């Protein structure tokens, strides 16, 4: 691994931590929310009928993250979908430390602006404990992927797990990193 820190990790250590400390009045440095991990998950329902679809998803996930995904297996058998327990139906990757910060940097500065009709991401997709999940309909917004090779559109879920205790703390952390949230709608008074 290289010794130079990713840009967002350096920003967190230099300015984000202090800004959050001032905003929420933390006294202990360990109270300040931090990004713990990012998980990417691709569910491939078509893999039941065609194994090549899962292989393509696995390969695209490898190119996007730079590490090998883990195959996710079906937990239950569902006869109507011809699905058996233990069949591979998706893949996932967990990113931590430097790779996590590098991926988040690429997501914010390169990938999200490439999404068609992008006007910001939902401010309210938090789980109540400061963790944020966002879904992409198309994996081809990642510039690493060759559009001639990956012709089948495949979506994915991206979850950012933080040490924040509330949604507001998690939102403040991600806003400090530059996450492009939609602006809250102004409530119009009765006129």
Contact map, one row per residue, 1 for C-alpha under 8 A:
11100000000000000000000000000000000000000000000000000000000000000000000000000000000000000000000000000000000000000000000000000000000000000000000000000000000000000000000000000000000000000000000
11111000000000000000000000000000000000000000000000000000000000000000000000000000000000000000000000000000000000000000000000000000000000000000000000000000000000000000000000000000000000000000000
11111000000000000000000000000000000000000000000000000000000000000000000000000000000000000000000000000000000000000000000000000000000000000000000000000000000000000000000000000000000000000000000
01111100000000000000000000000000000000000000000000000000000000000000000000000000000000000000000000000000000000000000000000000000000000000000000000000000000000000000000000000000000000000000000
01111110110000000000000000000000000000000000000000000000000000000000000000000000000000000000000001000000000000000000000000000000000000000000000000000000000000000000000000000000000000000000000
00011111110000000000000000000000000000000000000000000000000000000000000000000000000000000000000001001100000000000000000000000000000000000000000000000000000000000000000000000000000000000000000
00001111111000000000000000000000000000000000000000000000000000000000000000000000000000000000000000001100100000000000000000000000000000000000000000000000000000000000000000000000000000000000000
00000111111100000000000000000000000000000000000000000000000000000000000000000000000000000000000000001101100000000000000000000000000000000000000000000000000000000000000000000000100000000000000
00001111111110000000000000000000000000000000000000000000000000000000000000000000000000000000000001001000000000000000000000000000000000000000000000000000000000000000000000000000000000000000000
00001111111111000000000000000000000000000000000000000000000000000000000000000000000000000000000000000000000000000000000000000000000000000000000000000000000000000000000000000000000000000000000
00000011111111110000000000000000000000000000000000000000000000000000000000000000000000000000000000000000000000000000000000000000000000000000000000000000000000000000000000000000100000000000000
00000001111111111000000000000000000000000000000000000000000000000000000000000000000000000000000000000000000000000000000000000000000000000000000000000000000000000000000000000000100000000000000
00000000111111111000000000000000000000000000000000000000000000000000000000000000000000000000000000000000000000000000000000000000000000000000000000000000000000000000000000000000000000000000000
00000000011111111100000000000000000000000000000000000000000000000000000000000000000000000000000000000000000000000000000000000000000000000000000000000000000000000000000000000000000000000000000
00000000001111111110000000000000000000000000000000000000000000000000000000000000000000000000000000000000000000000000000000000000000000000000000000000000000000000000000000000000000000000000000
00000000001111111111000000000000000000000000000000000000000000000000000000000000000000000000000000000000000000000000000000000000000000000000000000000000000000000000000000001001100000000000000
00000000000111111111100000000001100000000000000000000000000000000000000000000000000000000000000000000000000000000000000000000000000000000000000000000000000000000000000000000000000000000000000
00000000000001111111110000000000000000000000000000000000000000000000000000000000000000000000000000000000000000000000000000000000000000000000000000000000000000000000000000000000000000000000000
00000000000000111111111000000000000000000000000000000000000000000000000000000000000000000000000000000000000000000000000000000000000000000000000000000000000000000000000000000000000000000000000
00000000000000011111111111000001100000000000000000000000000000000000000000000000000000000000000000000000000000000000000000000000000000000000000000000000000000000000000000011000000000000000000
00000000000000001111111111101001000000000000000000000000000000000000000000000000000000000000000000000000000000000000000000000000000000000000000000000000000000000000000000000000000000000000000
00000000000000000111111111000000000000000000000000000000000000000000000000000000000000000000000000000000000000000000000000000000000000000000000000000000000000000000000000000000000000000000000
00000000000000000011111110000000000000000000000000000000000000000000000000000000000000000000000000000000000000000000000000000000000000000000000000000000000000000000000000000000000000000000000
00000000000000000001111111000000000000000000000000000000000000000000000000000000000000000000000000000000000000000000000000000000000000000000000000000000000000000000000000000000000000000000000
00000000000000000001111111100000000000000000000000000000000000000000000000000000000000000000000000000000000000000000000000000000000000000000000000000000000000000000000000000000000000000000000
00000000000000000001110111111011000000000000000000000000000000000000000000000000000000000000000000000000000000000000000000000000000000000000000000000000000000000000000000000000000000000000000
00000000000000000000100011111010000000000000000000000000000000000000000000000000000000000000000000000000000000000000000000000000000000000000000000000000000000000000000000000000000000000000000
00000000000000000000000001111111000000000000000000000000000000000000000000000000000000000000000000000000000000000000000000000000000000000000000000000000000000000000000000000000000000000000000
00000000000000000000100001111111000000000000000000000000000000000000000000000000000000000000000000000000000000000000000000000000000000000000000000000000000000000000000000000000000000000000000
00000000000000000000000000011111100000000000000000000000000000000000000000000000000000000000000000000000000000000000000000000000000000000000000000000000000000000000000000000000000000000000000
00000000000000000000000001111111100000000000000000000000000000000000000000000000000000000000000000000000000000000000000000000000000000000000000000000000000000000000000000000000000000000000000
00000000000000001001100001011111110000000000000000000000000000000000000000000000000000000000000000000000000000000000000000000000000000000000000000000000000000000001000000000000000000000000000
00000000000000001001000000000111111000000000000000000000000000000000000000000000000000000000000000000000000000000000000000000000000000000000000000000000000000000111100011001000000000000000000
00000000000000000000000000000001111100000000000000000000000000000000000000000000000000000000000000000000000000000000000000000000000000000000000000000000000000000111000000001000000000000000000
00000000000000000000000000000000111110000000000000000000000000000000000000000000000000000000000000000000000000000000000000000000000000000000000000000000000000011110000000000000000000000000000
00000000000000000000000000000000011111000000000000000000000000000000000000000000000000000000000110000000000000000000000000000000000000000000000000000000000000011110000000000000000000000000000
00000000000000000000000000000000001111100000000000000000000000000000000000000000000000000000011110010000000000000000000000000000000000000000000000000000000000011100000000000000000000000000000
00000000000000000000000000000000000111110000000000000000000000000000000000000000000000000000011100010000000000000000000000000000000000000000000000000000000001111000000000000000000000000000000
00000000000000000000000000000000000011111000000000000000000000000000000000000000000000000001111000000000000000000000000000000000000000000000000000000000000001111000000000000000000000000000000
00000000000000000000000000000000000001111100000000000000000000000000000000000000000000000001110000000000000000000000000000000000000000000000000000000000000111100000000000000000000000000000000
00000000000000000000000000000000000000111110000000000000000000000000000000000000000000000111100000000000000000000000000000000000000000000000000000000000000111000000000000000000000000000000000
00000000000000000000000000000000000000011111000000000000100000000000000000000000000000000111000000000000000000000000000000000000000000000000000000000000011110000000000000000000000000000000000
00000000000000000000000000000000000000001111100000000000000000000000000000000000000000001110000000000000000000000000000000000000000000000000000000000000001100000000000000000000000000000000000
00000000000000000000000000000000000000000111111000001100100000000000000000000000000000001100000000000000000000000000000000000000000000000000000000000000010000000000000000000000000000000000000
00000000000000000000000000000000000000000011111100000000000000000000000000000000000000001100000000000000000000000000000000000000000000000000000000000000000000000000000000000000000000000000000
00000000000000000000000000000000000000000001111111001100000000000000000000000000000000000000000000000000000000000000000000000000000000000000000000000000000000000000000000000000000000000000000
00000000000000000000000000000000000000000001111111111100000000000000000000000000000000011100000000000000000000000000000000000000000000000000000000000000000000000000000000000000000000000000000
00000000000000000000000000000000000000000000111111100000000000000000000000000000011000101000000000000000000000000000000000000000000000000000000000000000000000000000000000000000000000000000000
00000000000000000000000000000000000000000000011111100000000000000000000000000000000000000000000000000000000000000000000000000000000000000000000000000000000000000000000000000000000000000000000
00000000000000000000000000000000000000000000011111111100000000000000000000000000000000000000000000000000000000000000000000000000000000000000000000000000000000000000000000000000000000000000000
00000000000000000000000000000000000000000000001111111110000000000000000000000000000000000000000000000000000000000000000000000000000000000000000000000000000000000000000000000000000000000000000
00000000000000000000000000000000000000000000001001111111000000000000000000000000000000000000000000000000000000000000000000000000000000000000000000000000000000000000000000000000000000000000000
00000000000000000000000000000000000000000001011001111111100000000000000000000000000000000000000000000000000000000000000000000000000000000000000000000000000000000000000000000000000000000000000
00000000000000000000000000000000000000000001011001111111110000000000000000000000000000001100000000000000000000000000000000000000000000000000000000000000000000000000000000000000000000000000000
00000000000000000000000000000000000000000000000000111111111000000000000000000000000000000000000000000000000000000000000000000000000000000000000000000000000000000000000000000000000000000000000
00000000000000000000000000000000000000000000000000011111111100000000000000000000000000000000000000000000000000000000000000000000000000000000000000000100000000000000000000000000000000000000000
00000000000000000000000000000000000000000101000000001111111110000000000000000000000000000110000000000000000000000000000000000000000000000000000000000000010000000000000000000000000000000000000
00000000000000000000000000000000000000000000000000000111111111000000100000000000000000000010000000000000000000000000000000000000000000000000000000000000000000000000000000000000000000000000000
00000000000000000000000000000000000000000000000000000011111111100000000000000000000000000000000000000000000000000000000000000000000000000000000000000000000000000000000000000000000000000000000
00000000000000000000000000000000000000000000000000000001111111110000000000000000000000000000000000000000000000000000000000000000000000000010000010000100000000000000000000000000000000000000000
00000000000000000000000000000000000000000000000000000000111111111001100000000000000000000011100000000000000000000000000000000000000000000000000000000000000000000000000000000000000000000000000
00000000000000000000000000000000000000000000000000000000011111111111100000000000000000000000000000000000000000000000000000000000000000000000000000000000000000000000000000000000000000000000000
00000000000000000000000000000000000000000000000000000000001111111110000000000000000000000000000000000000000000000000000000000000000000000000000110000000000000000000000000000000000000000000000
00000000000000000000000000000000000000000000000000000000000111111100000000000000000000000000000000000000000000000000000000000000000000000000010110000000000000000000000000000000000000000000000
00000000000000000000000000000000000000000000000000000000000011111111000000000000000000000000101000100010000000000000000000000000000000000000000000000000000000000000000000000000000000000000000
00000000000000000000000000000000000000000000000000000000000001111111000000000000000000000000000000000000000000000000000000000000000000000000000000000000000000000000000000000000000000000000000
00000000000000000000000000000000000000000000000000000000000001101111100000000000000000000000100000000000000000000000000000000000000000000000000000000000000000000000000000000000000000000000000
00000000000000000000000000000000000000000000000000000000000011001111110000000000000000000000100000000000000000000000000000000000000000000000000000000000000000000000000000000000000000000000000
00000000000000000000000000000000000000000000000000000000010011000011111000000000000000000011100000000000000000000000000000000000000000000000000000000000000000000000000000000000000000000000000
00000000000000000000000000000000000000000000000000000000000000000001111100000000000000000011100000000000000000000000000000000000000000000000000000000000000000000000000000000000000000000000000
00000000000000000000000000000000000000000000000000000000000000000000111110000000000000011111000000000000000000000000000000000000000000000000000000000000000000000000000000000000000000000000000
00000000000000000000000000000000000000000000000000000000000000000000011111000000000000011111000000000000000000000000000000000000000000000000000000000000000000000000000000000000000000000000000
00000000000000000000000000000000000000000000000000000000000000000000001111100000000011111100000000000000000000000000000000000000000000000000000000000000000000000000000000000000000000000000000
00000000000000000000000000000000000000000000000000000000000000000000000111111000001111111000000000000000000000000000000000000000000000000000000000000000000000000000000000000000000000000000000
00000000000000000000000000000000000000000000000000000000000000000000000011111000000011000000000000000000000000000000000000000000000000000000000000000000000000000000000000000000000000000000000
00000000000000000000000000000000000000000000000000000000000000000000000001111100001111000000000000000000000000000000000000000000000000000000000000000000000000000000000000000000000000000000000
00000000000000000000000000000000000000000000000000000000000000000000000001111110011110000000000000000000000000000000000000000000000000000000000000000000000000000000000000000000000000000000000
00000000000000000000000000000000000000000000000000000000000000000000000000011111111100000000000000000000000000000000000000000000000000000000000000000000000000000000000000000000000000000000000
00000000000000000000000000000000000000000000000000000000000000000000000000001111111100000000000000000000000000000000000000000000000000000000000000000000000000000000000000000000000000000000000
00000000000000000000000000000000000000000000000000000000000000000000000000000111111000000000000000000000000000000000000000000000000000000000000000000000000000000000000000000000000000000000000
00000000000000000000000000000000000000000000000000000000000000000000000000000111111000000000000000000000000000000000000000000000000000000000000000000000000000000000000000000000000000000000000
00000000000000000000000000000000000000000000000100000000000000000000000000001111111100000000000000000000000000000000000000000000000000000000000000000000000000000000000000000000000000000000000
00000000000000000000000000000000000000000000000100000000000000000000000001011111111110100000000000000000000000000000000000000000000000000000000000000000000000000000000000000000000000000000000
00000000000000000000000000000000000000000000000000000000000000000000000001011110011111100000000000000000000000000000000000000000000000000000000000000000000000000000000000000000000000000000000
00000000000000000000000000000000000000000000000000000000000000000000000011111000001111100000000000000000000000000000000000000000000000000000000000000000000000000000000000000000000000000000000
00000000000000000000000000000000000000000000000000000000000000000000000011110000000111110000000000000000000000000000000000000000000000000000000000000000000000000000000000000000000000000000000
00000000000000000000000000000000000000000000000100000000000000000000000011000000001111111000000000000000000000000000000000000000000000000000000000000000000000000000000000000000000000000000000
00000000000000000000000000000000000000000000001000000000000000000000001111000000000001111100000000000000000000000000000000000000000000000000000000000000000000000000000000000000000000000000000
00000000000000000000000000000000000000000011101100000100000000000000001111000000000000111110000000000000000000000000000000000000000000000000000000000000000000000000000000000000000000000000000
00000000000000000000000000000000000000001111101000000100100000000000001110000000000000011111000000000000000000000000000000000000000000000000000000000000000000000000000000000000000000000000000
00000000000000000000000000000000000000001110000000000000110010000000111100000000000000001111100000000000000000000000000000000000000000000000000000000000000000000000000000000000000000000000000
00000000000000000000000000000000000000111100000000000000000010000000111100000000000000000111110000000000000000000000000000000000000000000000000000000000000000000000000000000000000000000000000
00000000000000000000000000000000000000111000000000000000000010001011110000000000000000000011111000000000000000000000000000000000000000000000000000000000000000000000000000000000000000000000000
00000000000000000000000000000000000011110000000000000000000000000000000000000000000000000001111100000000000000000000000000000000000000000000000000000000000000000000000000000000000000000000000
00000000000000000000000000000000000011100000000000000000000000001000000000000000000000000000111110110000000000000000000000000000000000000000000000000000000000000000000000000000000000000000000
00000000000000000000000000000000000111000000000000000000000000000000000000000000000000000000011111111000000000000000000000000000000000000000000000000000000000000000000000000000000000000000000
00000000000000000000000000000000000110000000000000000000000000000000000000000000000000000000001111111000000000000000000000000000000000000000000000000000000000000000000000000000000000000000000
00001100100000000000000000000000000000000000000000000000000000000000000000000000000000000000000111111100000000000000000000000000000000000000000000000000000000000000000000000000000000000000000
00000000000000000000000000000000000000000000000000000000000000001000000000000000000000000000001111111110000000000000000000000000000000000000000000000000000000000000000000000000000000000000000
00000000000000000000000000000000000011000000000000000000000000000000000000000000000000000000001111111111000000000000000000000000000000000000000000000000000000000000000000000000000000000000000
00000111100000000000000000000000000000000000000000000000000000000000000000000000000000000000000111111111100000000000000000000000000000000000000000000000000000000000000000000000000000000000000
00000111000000000000000000000000000000000000000000000000000000000000000000000000000000000000000001111111110000000000000000000000000000000000000000000000000000000000000000000000000000000000000
00000000000000000000000000000000000000000000000000000000000000001000000000000000000000000000000000111111111000000000000000000000000000000000000000000000000000000000000000000000000000000000000
00000001000000000000000000000000000000000000000000000000000000000000000000000000000000000000000000011111111100000000000000000000000000000000000000000000000000000000000000000000000000000000000
00000011000000000000000000000000000000000000000000000000000000000000000000000000000000000000000000001111111111000000000000000000000000000000000000000000000000000000000000000000000000000000000
00000000000000000000000000000000000000000000000000000000000000000000000000000000000000000000000000000111111111100000000000000000000000000000000000000000000000000000000000000000000000000000000
00000000000000000000000000000000000000000000000000000000000000000000000000000000000000000000000000000011111111110000000000000000000000000000000000000000000000000000000000000000000000000000000
00000000000000000000000000000000000000000000000000000000000000000000000000000000000000000000000000000001111111111000000000000000000000000000000000000000000000000000000000000000011100000000000
00000000000000000000000000000000000000000000000000000000000000000000000000000000000000000000000000000000111111111000000000000000000000000000000000000000000000000000000000000000000000000000000
00000000000000000000000000000000000000000000000000000000000000000000000000000000000000000000000000000000111111111100000000000000000000000000010000000000000000000000000000000000000000000000000
00000000000000000000000000000000000000000000000000000000000000000000000000000000000000000000000000000000011111111110000000000000000000000000111000000000000000000000000000000000000000000000000
00000000000000000000000000000000000000000000000000000000000000000000000000000000000000000000000000000000001111111110010000000000000000000000100000000000000000000000000000000000000000000000000
00000000000000000000000000000000000000000000000000000000000000000000000000000000000000000000000000000000000111111110010000000000000000000000000000000000000000000000000000000000000000000000000
00000000000000000000000000000000000000000000000000000000000000000000000000000000000000000000000000000000000001111111010000000000000000000000100000000000000000000000000000000000000000000000000
00000000000000000000000000000000000000000000000000000000000000000000000000000000000000000000000000000000000000111111110000000000000000000000100000000000000000000000000000000000000000000000000
00000000000000000000000000000000000000000000000000000000000000000000000000000000000000000000000000000000000000000111110000000000000000000000000000000000000000000000000000000000000000000000000
00000000000000000000000000000000000000000000000000000000000000000000000000000000000000000000000000000000000000000011111000000000000000000000000000000000000000000000000000000000000000000000000
00000000000000000000000000000000000000000000000000000000000000000000000000000000000000000000000000000000000000011111111100000000000000000000000000000000000000000000000000000000000000000000000
00000000000000000000000000000000000000000000000000000000000000000000000000000000000000000000000000000000000000000000111110000000000000000000000000000000000000000000000000000000000001000000000
00000000000000000000000000000000000000000000000000000000000000000000000000000000000000000000000000000000000000000000011111000000000000000000000000000000000000000000000000000000000111100000000
00000000000000000000000000000000000000000000000000000000000000000000000000000000000000000000000000000000000000000000001111100000000001000000000000000000000000000000000000000000000111000000000
00000000000000000000000000000000000000000000000000000000000000000000000000000000000000000000000000000000000000000000000111111000000000000000000000000000000000000000000000000000000011000000000
00000000000000000000000000000000000000000000000000000000000000000000000000000000000000000000000000000000000000000000000011111100000000000000000000000000000000000000000000100000000011110000000
00000000000000000000000000000000000000000000000000000000000000000000000000000000000000000000000000000000000000000000000001111100000000000000000000000000000000000000000000000000000000000000000
00000000000000000000000000000000000000000000000000000000000000000000000000000000000000000000000000000000000000000000000001111110000111000000000000000000000000000000000000000000000000000000000
00000000000000000000000000000000000000000000000000000000000000000000000000000000000000000000000000000000000000000000000000111111111110000000000000000000000000000000001000000000000000000000000
00000000000000000000000000000000000000000000000000000000000000000000000000000000000000000000000000000000000000000000000000001111111100000000000000000000000000000000001000000000000000000000000
00000000000000000000000000000000000000000000000000000000000000000000000000000000000000000000000000000000000000000000000000000111111000000000000000000000000000000000011000000000000000000000000
00000000000000000000000000000000000000000000000000000000000000000000000000000000000000000000000000000000000000000000000000000111111000000000000000000000000000000001111001000000000000000000000
00000000000000000000000000000000000000000000000000000000000000000000000000000000000000000000000000000000000000000000000000000111111100000000000000000000000000001111111111100000000000000000000
00000000000000000000000000000000000000000000000000000000000000000000000000000000000000000000000000000000000000000000000000000111111110000000000000000000000000111101001001000000000000000000000
00000000000000000000000000000000000000000000000000000000000000000000000000000000000000000000000000000000000000000000000000001110011111000000000000000000000000111000000001000000000000000000000
00000000000000000000000000000000000000000000000000000000000000000000000000000000000000000000000000000000000000000000000000001100001111100000000000000000000011110000000000000000000000000000000
00000000000000000000000000000000000000000000000000000000000000000000000000000000000000000000000000000000000000000000000010001000000111110000000000000000000011100000000000000000000000000000000
00000000000000000000000000000000000000000000000000000000000000000000000000000000000000000000000000000000000000000000000000000000000011111000000000000000001111000000000000000000000000000000000
00000000000000000000000000000000000000000000000000000000000000000000000000000000000000000000000000000000000000000000000000000000000001111110000000000000001111000000000000000000000000000000000
00000000000000000000000000000000000000000000000000000000000000000000000000000000000000000000000000000000000000000000000000000000000000111110000000000000111100000000000000000000000000000000000
00000000000000000000000000000000000000000000000000000000000000000000000000000000000000000000000000000000000000000000000000000000000000011111100000000000111100000000000000000000000000000000000
00000000000000000000000000000000000000000000000000000000000100000000000000000000000000000000000000000000000000000000000000000000000000011111110000000000111100000000000000000000000000000000000
00000000000000000000000000000000000000000000000000000000000000000000000000000000000000000000000000000000000000000000000000000000000000000111111011100100100000000000000000000000000000000000000
00000000000000000000000000000000000000000000000000000000000000000000000000000000000000000000000000000000000000110110000000000000000000000111111000000000000000000000000000000000000000000000000
00000000000000000000000000000000000000000000000000000000000000010000000000000000000000000000000000000000000001100000000000000000000000000011111110000000000000000000000000000000000000000000000
00000000000000000000000000000000000000000000000000000000000000000000000000000000000000000000000000000000000000100000000000000000000000000001111111000000000000000000000000000000000000000000000
00000000000000000000000000000000000000000000000000000000000000110000000000000000000000000000000000000000000000000000000000000000000000000000011111000000000000000000000000000000000000000000000
00000000000000000000000000000000000000000000000000000000000100110000000000000000000000000000000000000000000000000000000000000000000000000001011111101100000000000000000000000000000000000000000
00000000000000000000000000000000000000000000000000000000000000000000000000000000000000000000000000000000000000000000000000000000000000000001001111111100000000000000000000000000000000000000000
00000000000000000000000000000000000000000000000000000000000000000000000000000000000000000000000000000000000000000000000000000000000000000001000011111110000000000000000000000000000000000000000
00000000000000000000000000000000000000000000000000000000000000000000000000000000000000000000000000000000000000000000000000000000000000000000000001111110000000000000000000000000000000000000000
00000000000000000000000000000000000000000000000000000000000000000000000000000000000000000000000000000000000000000000000000000000000000000000000011111110000000000000000000000000000000000000000
00000000000000000000000000000000000000000000000000000001000100000000000000000000000000000000000000000000000000000000000000000000000000000001000011111111100000000000000000000000000000000000000
00000000000000000000000000000000000000000000000000000000000000000000000000000000000000000000000000000000000000000000000000000000000000000000000000111111100000000000000000000000000000000000000
00000000000000000000000000000000000000000000000000000000000000000000000000000000000000000000000000000000000000000000000000000000000000000000000000000111110000000000000000000000000000000000000
00000000000000000000000000000000000000000000000000000000000000000000000000000000000000000000000000000000000000000000000000000000000000001111000000000111111000000000000000000000000000000000000
00000000000000000000000000000000000000000101000000000000100000000000000000000000000000000000000000000000000000000000000000000000000000001110000000000001111100000000000000000000000000000000000
00000000000000000000000000000000000000000110000000000000000000000000000000000000000000000000000000000000000000000000000000000000000000111110000000000000111110000000000000000000000000000000000
00000000000000000000000000000000000000011110000000000000000000000000000000000000000000000000000000000000000000000000000000000000000000111110000000000000011111000000000000000000000000000000000
00000000000000000000000000000000000000011100000000000000000000000000000000000000000000000000000000000000000000000000000000000000000011110000000000000000001111100000000000000000000000000000000
00000000000000000000000000000000000001111000000000000000000000000000000000000000000000000000000000000000000000000000000000000000000011110000000000000000000111110000000000000000000000000000000
00000000000000000000000000000000000001110000000000000000000000000000000000000000000000000000000000000000000000000000000000000000001111000000000000000000000011111000000000000000000000000000000
00000000000000000000000000000000001111100000000000000000000000000000000000000000000000000000000000000000000000000000000000000000001110000000000000000000000001111100000000000000000000000000000
00000000000000000000000000000000001111100000000000000000000000000000000000000000000000000000000000000000000000000000000000000000011100000000000000000000000000111110000000000000000000000000000
00000000000000000000000000000000111110000000000000000000000000000000000000000000000000000000000000000000000000000000000000000000011000000000000000000000000000011111000001000000000000000000000
00000000000000000000000000000000111100000000000000000000000000000000000000000000000000000000000000000000000000000000000000000000010000000000000000000000000000001111100001000000000000000000000
00000000000000000000000000000001110000000000000000000000000000000000000000000000000000000000000000000000000000000000000000000000111000000000000000000000000000000111111011000000000000000000000
00000000000000000000000000000000100000000000000000000000000000000000000000000000000000000000000000000000000000000000000000000000110000000000000000000000000000000011111011000000000000000000000
00000000000000000000000000000000000000000000000000000000000000000000000000000000000000000000000000000000000000000000000000000001110000000000000000000000000000000001111111000000000000000000000
00000000000000000000000000000000000000000000000000000000000000000000000000000000000000000000000000000000000000000000000000000111111000000000000000000000000000000001111111100000000000000000000
00000000000000000000000000000000000000000000000000000000000000000000000000000000000000000000000000000000000000000000000000000000010000000000000000000000000000000000011111110000000000000000000
00000000000000000000000000000000100000000000000000000000000000000000000000000000000000000000000000000000000000000000000000000000010000000000000000000000000000000001111111111000000000000000000
00000000000000000000000000000000100000000000000000000000000000000000000000000000000000000000000000000000000000000000000000000000111100000000000000000000000000000111111111111100000000000000000
00000000000000000000000000000000000000000000000000000000000000000000000000000000000000000000000000000000000000000000000000100000010000000000000000000000000000000000001111111110000000000000000
00000000000000000001000000000000000000000000000000000000000000000000000000000000000000000000000000000000000000000000000000000000000000000000000000000000000000000000000111111111000000000000000
00000000000000010001000000000000110000000000000000000000000000000000000000000000000000000000000000000000000000000000000000000000000000000000000000000000000000000000000011111111100000000000000
00000000000000000000000000000000000000000000000000000000000000000000000000000000000000000000000000000000000000000000000000000000000000000000000000000000000000000000000001111111111000000000000
00000000000000000000000000000000000000000000000000000000000000000000000000000000000000000000000000000000000000000000000000000000000000000000000000000000000000000000000000111111111110000000000
00000000000000010000000000000000000000000000000000000000000000000000000000000000000000000000000000000000000000000000000000000000000000000000000000000000000000000000000000011111111000000000000
00000001001100010000000000000000000000000000000000000000000000000000000000000000000000000000000000000000000000000000000000000000000000000000000000000000000000000000000000001111111000000000000
00000000000000000000000000000000000000000000000000000000000000000000000000000000000000000000000000000000000100000000000000000000000000000000000000000000000000000000000000000111111100000000000
00000000000000000000000000000000000000000000000000000000000000000000000000000000000000000000000000000000000100000000000000000000000000000000000000000000000000000000000000000111111110000000000
00000000000000000000000000000000000000000000000000000000000000000000000000000000000000000000000000000000000100000000000110000000000000000000000000000000000000000000000000000010011111000000000
00000000000000000000000000000000000000000000000000000000000000000000000000000000000000000000000000000000000000000000000111100000000000000000000000000000000000000000000000000010001111100000000
00000000000000000000000000000000000000000000000000000000000000000000000000000000000000000000000000000000000000000000001111100000000000000000000000000000000000000000000000000000000111110000000
00000000000000000000000000000000000000000000000000000000000000000000000000000000000000000000000000000000000000000000000100100000000000000000000000000000000000000000000000000000000011111000000
00000000000000000000000000000000000000000000000000000000000000000000000000000000000000000000000000000000000000000000000000100000000000000000000000000000000000000000000000000000000001111100000
00000000000000000000000000000000000000000000000000000000000000000000000000000000000000000000000000000000000000000000000000000000000000000000000000000000000000000000000000000000000000111110000
00000000000000000000000000000000000000000000000000000000000000000000000000000000000000000000000000000000000000000000000000000000000000000000000000000000000000000000000000000000000000011111000
00000000000000000000000000000000000000000000000000000000000000000000000000000000000000000000000000000000000000000000000000000000000000000000000000000000000000000000000000000000000000001111100
00000000000000000000000000000000000000000000000000000000000000000000000000000000000000000000000000000000000000000000000000000000000000000000000000000000000000000000000000000000000000000111110
00000000000000000000000000000000000000000000000000000000000000000000000000000000000000000000000000000000000000000000000000000000000000000000000000000000000000000000000000000000000000000011111
00000000000000000000000000000000000000000000000000000000000000000000000000000000000000000000000000000000000000000000000000000000000000000000000000000000000000000000000000000000000000000001111
00000000000000000000000000000000000000000000000000000000000000000000000000000000000000000000000000000000000000000000000000000000000000000000000000000000000000000000000000000000000000000000111
